[in-house]
Amino acid sequence: MNDQEFLERANANPHDDSQEFTEALAGNPEREQLLAQLKAFDAELKAGLESVSPSEGLQQALLDIPEGSLHPDTEVSAANDSFWRRNFKYAAAVLLAVGIIGILQQEDINPMEEMVFNHIYSELEFLDDDTPLTLDDVNTIMAQRVGSQFASSEEMASLEINVTEDCWVDFEQGIRGVHIVMTGDMGAVTVMVIPSTPLEDEMSIADDRFEGLISPAPGGNIVVVGEKQESLSRYSNMLAANINW
């Protein structure tokens, strides 16, 4: 076995115990040293990634990698036992981590956007609540928790509000606000009144399901999030014009 074939076999599977591989290794200190390094790396990588649980789809994608990418002389003995196949769940973790790093390098994640969506998805049950509340009910919670109220205007009275809750928008950071859910044209609309440092400019946010606006106000930020195609600016402008901080 020449050096190129040995190198491919060793990288594909440093634990190869076939007779041919063992004979090629015997009496060759350089090959023995290389194999020892590959085994050590294999063990370290496995230990470092053991706790990761990638999705079944990603695991299967790695298992479905077609054979034939190795040297023809090594394909049969090593392809089905390559590092990626032997350690596919760890390999998946590596690919997942590389993908996340690439995304983060391309676009910074705004912590405000992340906080808003994390909170909404943790309380999705609120979107199905259809218990009507009066504006007085809303203002009672608002006054107690964030020290502000909405004006008793006709446009505010026309809103169908179903949920008003005092909530920890971000418990770890100690950010508390008021979570309101009302009926929009396309479904439930979530409003968060957050007494935090106002953003410099209005910010649009979105994920696969929702769209939203985070609007700065004198006493904090007003968040409006709804289903795709919802008239979010209408609600955002209405709330900003009627809130008394």
C-alpha positions as CSV (number, residue, x, y, z in Angstrom):
1,M,0.0,0.0,0.0
2,N,1.6,3.3,-1.0
3,D,1.6,6.4,1.1
4,Q,-1.4,8.1,-0.7
5,E,-3.6,5.1,-0.2
6,F,-2.6,4.7,3.4
7,L,-3.3,8.4,4.1
8,E,-6.8,8.1,2.6
9,R,-7.6,4.9,4.5
10,A,-6.3,6.4,7.8
11,N,-8.3,9.6,7.4
12,A,-11.4,7.7,6.4
13,N,-11.2,5.4,9.4
14,P,-8.3,5.5,11.8
15,H,-9.7,2.5,13.5
16,D,-9.5,0.3,10.5
17,D,-8.4,-3.2,11.7
18,S,-8.3,-5.0,8.3
19,Q,-5.3,-7.2,7.6
20,E,-4.2,-5.1,4.7
21,F,-4.3,-1.9,6.7
22,T,-2.5,-3.5,9.6
23,E,0.3,-4.9,7.5
24,A,0.7,-1.5,5.8
25,L,1.1,0.1,9.3
26,A,3.5,-2.5,10.8
27,G,7.1,-1.3,11.2
28,N,6.5,2.2,9.9
29,P,7.0,4.8,12.7
30,E,5.7,7.7,10.6
31,R,2.5,5.9,9.8
32,E,2.0,4.8,13.4
33,Q,2.5,8.4,14.6
34,L,0.0,9.7,12.0
35,L,-2.5,7.1,13.0
36,A,-2.1,7.9,16.7
37,Q,-2.8,11.6,16.0
38,L,-5.9,10.8,13.9
39,K,-7.3,8.5,16.7
40,A,-6.7,11.2,19.3
41,F,-8.4,13.8,17.2
42,D,-11.3,11.4,16.6
43,A,-11.7,10.8,20.3
44,E,-11.5,14.6,21.2
45,L,-14.0,15.6,18.6
46,K,-16.4,12.9,19.7
47,A,-16.1,13.8,23.4
48,G,-16.6,17.5,22.7
49,L,-19.8,17.0,20.7
50,E,-21.5,14.1,22.5
51,S,-24.2,16.3,24.0
52,V,-25.4,17.7,20.7
53,S,-28.6,16.4,19.2
54,P,-29.0,17.5,15.6
55,S,-32.3,17.0,13.7
56,E,-33.1,13.6,12.2
57,G,-33.2,15.2,8.8
58,L,-29.6,16.4,9.1
59,Q,-28.4,13.1,10.4
60,Q,-30.1,11.3,7.5
61,A,-28.6,13.7,5.0
62,L,-25.1,12.8,6.2
63,L,-25.9,9.1,6.1
64,D,-27.2,9.5,2.5
65,I,-23.9,10.9,1.3
66,P,-23.2,8.7,-1.8
67,E,-20.2,6.4,-1.9
68,G,-17.6,7.0,-4.6
69,S,-15.8,10.1,-3.3
70,L,-12.8,8.2,-2.0
71,H,-9.9,6.7,-3.9
72,P,-11.1,3.7,-5.9
73,D,-8.8,1.4,-4.1
74,T,-10.1,2.4,-0.7
75,E,-13.8,2.9,-1.4
76,V,-15.0,-0.6,-0.5
77,S,-13.1,-1.0,2.7
78,A,-13.4,2.5,4.1
79,A,-16.4,4.4,2.6
80,N,-19.1,2.9,4.8
81,D,-16.9,3.4,7.8
82,S,-15.7,6.9,7.2
83,F,-15.6,9.5,10.0
84,W,-18.8,11.1,8.8
85,R,-20.7,7.8,8.8
86,R,-19.3,6.5,12.0
87,N,-19.9,9.8,13.8
88,F,-22.7,11.3,11.8
89,K,-24.4,12.9,14.8
90,Y,-21.2,14.7,15.7
91,A,-20.5,15.6,12.1
92,A,-24.0,17.0,11.9
93,A,-23.3,19.2,14.9
94,V,-20.1,20.5,13.2
95,L,-22.1,21.3,10.1
96,L,-24.8,23.0,12.1
97,A,-22.3,25.1,14.0
98,V,-20.5,26.2,10.9
99,G,-23.9,27.1,9.3
100,I,-24.8,29.2,12.4
101,I,-21.5,31.0,12.4
102,G,-21.9,31.8,8.7
103,I,-25.3,33.3,9.3
104,L,-24.1,35.4,12.3
105,Q,-21.2,36.7,10.2
106,Q,-23.6,37.7,7.4
107,E,-26.1,39.5,9.5
108,D,-26.1,40.6,13.2
109,I,-29.1,39.4,15.2
110,N,-30.8,42.3,16.9
111,P,-31.4,41.4,20.6
112,M,-34.7,43.3,20.7
113,E,-36.1,41.2,17.8
114,E,-34.9,38.0,19.4
115,M,-36.4,38.9,22.7
116,V,-39.8,39.7,21.1
117,F,-40.1,36.5,19.2
118,N,-38.9,34.4,22.0
119,H,-41.6,35.8,24.2
120,I,-44.4,35.5,21.7
121,Y,-43.5,31.8,21.0
122,S,-43.4,31.1,24.7
123,E,-47.0,32.3,25.1
124,L,-48.7,31.3,21.8
125,E,-51.8,30.2,23.8
126,F,-52.6,33.8,24.3
127,L,-53.3,34.1,20.5
128,D,-56.3,31.8,20.9
129,D,-57.9,33.7,23.8
130,D,-61.2,35.3,22.8
131,T,-62.3,36.8,26.1
132,P,-63.2,40.4,25.5
133,L,-61.7,43.1,27.8
134,T,-62.6,46.8,28.2
135,L,-60.2,49.6,27.7
136,D,-60.5,50.2,31.5
137,D,-59.3,46.7,32.2
138,V,-56.3,47.3,30.0
139,N,-55.5,50.6,31.6
140,T,-55.6,49.1,35.1
141,I,-52.9,46.7,34.2
142,M,-51.0,49.3,32.2
143,A,-51.0,51.8,35.1
144,Q,-49.9,49.2,37.7
145,R,-47.1,47.6,35.6
146,V,-45.6,50.3,33.3
147,G,-47.0,53.5,34.7
148,S,-48.9,54.5,31.5
149,Q,-52.4,54.3,30.1
150,F,-54.2,54.6,26.8
151,A,-56.5,57.5,26.0
152,S,-60.2,56.8,26.0
153,S,-60.6,57.7,22.3
154,E,-63.1,56.3,19.8
155,E,-60.4,54.5,17.9
156,M,-59.0,52.8,21.0
157,A,-62.5,51.9,22.0
158,S,-63.0,50.2,18.7
159,L,-60.2,47.7,19.3
160,E,-61.2,44.1,20.2
161,I,-58.8,43.3,23.1
162,N,-58.7,39.8,24.4
163,V,-55.6,39.6,26.6
164,T,-53.8,42.0,28.9
165,E,-51.1,40.5,31.0
166,D,-48.3,41.7,33.2
167,C,-45.3,39.7,31.9
168,W,-41.5,39.3,32.0
169,V,-40.6,40.1,28.4
170,D,-37.1,39.0,29.2
171,F,-36.7,37.5,32.6
172,E,-32.9,37.1,32.5
173,Q,-32.5,40.8,31.7
174,G,-35.2,41.9,34.2
175,I,-37.3,43.5,31.5
176,R,-40.9,43.7,32.4
177,G,-43.8,45.0,30.3
178,V,-47.4,44.5,29.4
179,H,-48.5,41.9,26.8
180,I,-51.7,42.7,24.9
181,V,-53.5,40.5,22.3
182,M,-56.2,41.9,20.1
183,T,-58.1,40.9,17.0
184,G,-56.7,42.1,13.7
185,D,-57.8,41.6,10.1
186,M,-55.5,38.6,9.5
187,G,-55.6,37.0,13.0
188,A,-54.4,37.9,16.5
189,V,-52.2,40.9,16.9
190,T,-49.7,41.0,19.8
191,V,-48.8,44.3,21.4
192,M,-46.0,44.7,23.9
193,V,-45.5,47.9,25.9
194,I,-42.0,47.8,27.1
195,P,-40.6,50.6,29.4
196,S,-37.0,50.3,28.2
197,T,-34.5,52.6,26.4
198,P,-36.3,53.7,23.2
199,L,-34.7,52.6,19.9
200,E,-33.3,55.3,17.7
201,D,-35.6,54.4,14.8
202,E,-38.6,52.2,14.1
203,M,-37.5,48.7,13.3
204,S,-39.3,46.0,11.2
205,I,-38.9,42.4,12.3
206,A,-40.1,39.2,10.8
207,D,-39.7,35.4,10.9
208,D,-41.4,32.6,8.9
209,R,-44.8,33.2,10.4
210,F,-45.0,36.7,11.9
211,E,-44.2,40.3,10.9
212,G,-43.7,43.1,13.4
213,L,-42.8,46.7,14.1
214,I,-40.9,48.0,17.1
215,S,-41.6,51.7,17.5
216,P,-39.8,54.1,19.9
217,A,-41.9,56.2,22.2
218,P,-41.0,58.8,24.9
219,G,-41.2,56.2,27.7
220,G,-40.1,53.0,26.0
221,N,-40.9,50.9,23.0
222,I,-44.2,49.7,21.5
223,V,-44.1,46.4,19.7
224,V,-46.8,45.2,17.3
225,V,-46.6,41.7,15.8
226,G,-49.1,40.0,13.6
227,E,-49.6,37.4,10.8
228,K,-48.3,38.2,7.4
229,Q,-50.2,40.9,5.5
230,E,-51.6,42.4,8.7
231,S,-51.8,46.3,8.8
232,L,-49.3,46.7,11.5
233,S,-48.5,50.3,10.9
234,R,-52.1,51.3,11.5
235,Y,-52.1,49.7,14.9
236,S,-48.6,51.0,15.7
237,N,-49.5,54.6,14.8
238,M,-52.8,54.3,16.7
239,L,-51.2,53.1,19.9
240,A,-48.4,55.6,19.8
241,A,-50.8,58.4,19.3
242,N,-53.0,57.3,22.2
243,I,-50.5,56.2,24.9
244,N,-49.8,58.5,27.9
245,W,-46.4,57.7,29.4
